Amino acid sequence: MPSLEILLTTVFLVLGPSPAPRAITLTAADRVAVHADYYPASSAGAPIILLFHQARSNRGEYRSIAPRLVARGFAALALDQRSGDARWGLSNQTVDGLGHSTGYLEALPDLEAALVWAQRQAGATGTVVVWGSSYSAALVFLLAARHPDEIDALLAFSPGEYLAPEGIVAEQAARLDLPVLILAPPSERARAGAIYQAVSSRDKKLEIPRQAVHGSSMLITERNAAAASIWPVVDAFLARLKPTGTSHAEEHPEPD
């Protein structure tokens, strides 16, 4: 029977080291400096996933999620939105620079800045995916409705009517015609289901895992013991957007 050391060495050789994020700074339309971690893909022209965090959080929410997405053939940009705080052992650098955390809707220019950046990276024929968590899972519906020709797919973890006026998220969801995946824990079924019902696209899916926590944290084992059972749903949705010629590493995604 192989030793633990041999097994760990084999896993490392197959997967390679987790990609180290590269710190970048974007400029929002109102001149606010928006900080982010960029996880480049192993090949040029890969689809880009824009990762937005939940309330009182930061880009660290995706420190274990983004490497898995890279292993599946995607590039990823994890934002520090201006509505957030210190968490995951990291500060929210955008909030630090601004001097205070804002309301949820005020963070929309940060998402807009990330989309502008992604469009420049992807080019006219590139694929851009938006991914929201909690309040940003509401904001991505507004973002996609504003930019229907610039966003190719949307993932929303624990979306709801977190924004004013009440009903604005469903109203914007009704304008969408793109692939949509919504995930939420059982306690949020009604809230997420209302957004799902409002989405006009026929290409939509609502997933309510039996064991999950709020937001993208449902994919982090340290936050949700059943994270491994949820990942296949996300992988299946994203597989439709993967470039041809996937790497060997993509066939062996990093452990959660």
VMD Tcl script that draws the C-alpha trace (Angstrom):
set ca {
  {0.00 0.00 0.00}
  {1.54 3.38 -0.95}
  {2.62 5.66 1.84}
  {0.83 8.91 2.64}
  {3.89 10.83 1.42}
  {3.72 9.13 -2.01}
  {-0.01 9.78 -2.27}
  {0.39 13.47 -1.44}
  {3.26 13.81 -3.90}
  {1.14 12.19 -6.63}
  {-1.76 14.56 -5.96}
  {0.58 17.55 -6.09}
  {2.10 16.43 -9.40}
  {-1.32 15.87 -10.97}
  {-2.87 19.09 -9.77}
  {0.15 21.32 -9.51}
  {0.35 24.04 -6.90}
  {-2.68 26.26 -6.33}
  {-2.35 29.38 -8.47}
  {-1.25 32.41 -6.49}
  {-3.58 35.35 -7.11}
  {-2.24 38.55 -8.55}
  {-3.35 41.78 -6.88}
  {-4.87 44.31 -9.27}
  {-6.64 47.63 -8.84}
  {-9.57 48.79 -10.95}
  {-11.08 52.25 -11.12}
  {-14.86 52.54 -10.84}
  {-16.81 55.15 -12.79}
  {-16.92 57.35 -9.67}
  {-13.11 57.10 -9.35}
  {-13.14 54.75 -6.36}
  {-10.16 52.37 -6.37}
  {-11.48 48.80 -6.39}
  {-9.08 46.07 -5.33}
  {-9.19 42.47 -6.53}
  {-7.32 39.18 -6.77}
  {-6.79 37.84 -10.28}
  {-6.36 34.11 -10.85}
  {-5.11 33.67 -14.42}
  {-6.04 30.60 -16.44}
  {-3.44 28.22 -17.78}
  {-4.35 29.07 -21.38}
  {-5.09 32.27 -23.26}
  {-8.68 32.99 -24.22}
  {-10.18 31.11 -21.26}
  {-13.60 32.19 -19.99}
  {-13.44 34.70 -17.13}
  {-15.53 34.36 -13.97}
  {-16.14 37.50 -11.92}
  {-16.52 36.57 -8.25}
  {-18.42 38.93 -5.93}
  {-18.62 38.40 -2.16}
  {-21.37 38.63 0.43}
  {-22.00 41.28 3.12}
  {-19.22 42.02 5.63}
  {-16.81 40.03 3.51}
  {-14.05 40.40 0.91}
  {-12.13 38.63 -1.86}
  {-10.93 36.04 0.65}
  {-14.32 34.34 0.30}
  {-12.93 32.84 -2.90}
  {-9.42 31.84 -1.82}
  {-10.36 28.15 -1.90}
  {-12.98 28.42 -4.67}
  {-11.05 30.31 -7.35}
  {-8.20 27.74 -7.64}
  {-10.76 25.06 -8.36}
  {-12.25 27.20 -11.12}
  {-8.79 27.69 -12.61}
  {-8.28 23.92 -12.51}
  {-11.49 23.62 -14.53}
  {-10.17 25.90 -17.29}
  {-11.34 29.35 -16.19}
  {-9.71 32.59 -15.19}
  {-11.19 34.26 -12.12}
  {-11.30 37.74 -10.63}
  {-12.33 38.01 -6.95}
  {-13.37 41.52 -5.97}
  {-13.24 43.57 -2.80}
  {-16.51 45.49 -3.13}
  {-16.98 48.75 -1.25}
  {-19.71 47.11 0.84}
  {-17.73 44.64 2.93}
  {-15.35 44.17 5.85}
  {-12.40 42.20 7.19}
  {-12.87 38.43 7.12}
  {-11.08 35.24 6.05}
  {-7.89 36.64 7.59}
  {-7.91 39.53 5.10}
  {-8.97 43.14 5.13}
  {-11.28 44.58 2.48}
  {-8.84 46.88 0.71}
  {-11.53 48.78 -1.18}
  {-13.33 49.60 2.06}
  {-10.02 50.51 3.70}
  {-9.21 52.94 0.90}
  {-12.68 54.47 0.95}
  {-12.67 54.77 4.73}
  {-16.04 53.10 5.32}
  {-18.33 50.35 4.07}
  {-21.29 51.44 1.94}
  {-24.79 50.18 1.30}
  {-25.32 47.22 -1.00}
  {-26.57 49.08 -4.07}
  {-23.68 51.51 -3.86}
  {-21.33 48.62 -4.69}
  {-22.80 48.21 -8.18}
  {-20.13 50.50 -9.76}
  {-17.51 48.04 -8.49}
  {-19.20 45.21 -10.38}
  {-19.40 47.45 -13.43}
  {-15.66 48.14 -13.21}
  {-14.94 44.40 -13.03}
  {-17.07 43.81 -16.12}
  {-15.24 46.52 -18.07}
  {-11.95 44.90 -17.09}
  {-13.20 41.44 -18.09}
  {-14.38 42.67 -21.46}
  {-10.94 44.10 -22.17}
  {-9.34 40.82 -21.16}
  {-11.77 38.57 -23.02}
  {-12.12 40.58 -26.21}
  {-15.14 40.66 -28.49}
  {-15.56 36.87 -28.64}
  {-14.59 35.97 -25.07}
  {-16.86 34.46 -22.43}
  {-17.63 36.35 -19.21}
  {-19.51 34.77 -16.30}
  {-20.76 36.65 -13.22}
  {-21.03 34.96 -9.81}
  {-22.73 36.60 -6.83}
  {-23.01 35.71 -3.15}
  {-25.86 36.98 -0.94}
  {-26.28 40.72 -1.59}
  {-24.01 40.52 -4.64}
  {-26.18 37.62 -5.86}
  {-28.90 40.26 -6.08}
  {-26.61 42.82 -7.73}
  {-25.56 40.45 -10.52}
  {-29.13 40.42 -11.83}
  {-29.02 44.20 -12.14}
  {-25.60 44.00 -13.76}
  {-26.71 41.40 -16.30}
  {-29.88 43.33 -17.15}
  {-27.79 46.43 -17.85}
  {-25.28 44.52 -19.99}
  {-27.18 41.73 -21.77}
  {-24.63 41.47 -24.59}
  {-21.57 41.40 -22.34}
  {-22.40 38.61 -19.88}
  {-22.73 34.99 -20.98}
  {-23.92 33.25 -17.80}
  {-24.88 34.01 -14.21}
  {-24.55 32.14 -10.91}
  {-26.35 33.42 -7.82}
  {-25.74 31.92 -4.36}
  {-28.51 32.90 -1.90}
  {-30.09 35.73 -3.90}
  {-32.99 37.75 -2.54}
  {-34.66 41.14 -2.55}
  {-31.90 42.76 -0.53}
  {-32.00 46.03 -2.47}
  {-34.33 49.02 -2.52}
  {-36.91 49.40 -3.86}
  {-38.44 46.03 -2.98}
  {-38.92 43.91 -6.09}
  {-36.11 45.43 -8.15}
  {-34.16 42.15 -8.34}
  {-37.13 40.17 -9.71}
  {-37.90 43.03 -12.08}
  {-34.40 42.92 -13.54}
  {-34.32 39.10 -13.54}
  {-37.35 39.17 -15.81}
  {-35.24 40.90 -18.46}
  {-32.60 38.18 -18.69}
  {-32.07 35.72 -21.50}
  {-28.91 33.84 -20.54}
  {-28.03 30.68 -18.59}
  {-28.78 31.17 -14.88}
  {-27.98 28.91 -11.92}
  {-29.41 29.79 -8.50}
  {-28.39 27.94 -5.34}
  {-29.67 28.45 -1.79}
  {-30.04 26.48 1.45}
  {-33.47 25.05 2.36}
  {-34.18 27.94 4.75}
  {-33.98 30.35 1.80}
  {-36.05 28.33 -0.67}
  {-38.91 30.84 -0.88}
  {-36.63 33.85 -1.25}
  {-34.45 32.29 -3.93}
  {-37.44 30.65 -5.59}
  {-39.11 34.01 -6.12}
  {-36.07 35.25 -8.02}
  {-35.90 32.00 -10.00}
  {-39.55 32.29 -11.03}
  {-38.93 35.85 -12.22}
  {-36.05 34.90 -14.53}
  {-37.40 34.97 -18.07}
  {-34.69 32.78 -19.58}
  {-35.68 29.19 -20.31}
  {-32.11 28.16 -19.52}
  {-32.34 28.36 -15.76}
  {-31.92 26.04 -12.78}
  {-32.75 26.31 -9.09}
  {-30.80 24.04 -6.76}
  {-31.66 23.71 -3.06}
  {-29.02 21.42 -1.47}
  {-30.22 19.52 1.56}
  {-27.22 20.72 3.54}
  {-25.88 24.18 2.75}
  {-25.03 27.52 4.30}
  {-25.67 31.06 3.08}
  {-23.88 32.34 -0.02}
  {-20.83 30.98 -1.79}
  {-19.61 29.63 1.54}
  {-21.72 26.55 0.81}
  {-18.83 25.46 -1.45}
  {-16.19 25.76 1.28}
  {-15.70 22.58 3.30}
  {-14.67 24.47 6.43}
  {-18.02 26.28 6.32}
  {-20.20 23.44 5.02}
  {-19.39 19.77 5.54}
  {-21.49 18.89 2.48}
  {-19.64 21.23 0.11}
  {-18.37 18.33 -2.00}
  {-21.95 17.30 -2.83}
  {-22.76 20.79 -4.20}
  {-19.72 21.25 -6.42}
  {-20.95 18.83 -9.14}
  {-23.96 21.09 -9.76}
  {-21.67 24.07 -10.29}
  {-19.22 22.06 -12.38}
  {-21.99 20.78 -14.66}
  {-23.27 24.31 -15.24}
  {-19.81 25.70 -15.96}
  {-18.78 22.75 -18.14}
  {-21.03 24.09 -20.89}
  {-18.87 27.23 -21.00}
  {-15.44 25.59 -20.93}
  {-13.06 26.07 -23.85}
  {-12.13 23.11 -26.01}
  {-8.90 21.30 -25.30}
  {-9.11 21.09 -21.51}
  {-5.95 20.37 -19.59}
  {-5.18 17.24 -17.59}
  {-5.51 19.28 -14.41}
  {-9.14 20.00 -15.25}
  {-9.91 16.30 -15.13}
  {-8.65 16.19 -11.54}
  {-10.02 19.28 -9.79}
  {-8.38 20.44 -6.63}
  {-9.85 19.05 -3.42}
  {-12.20 21.35 -1.51}
}
mol new
graphics top color blue
foreach p $ca { graphics top sphere $p radius 0.5 }
foreach p [lrange $ca 0 end-1] q [lrange $ca 1 end] { graphics top cylinder $p $q radius 0.2 }
display resetview
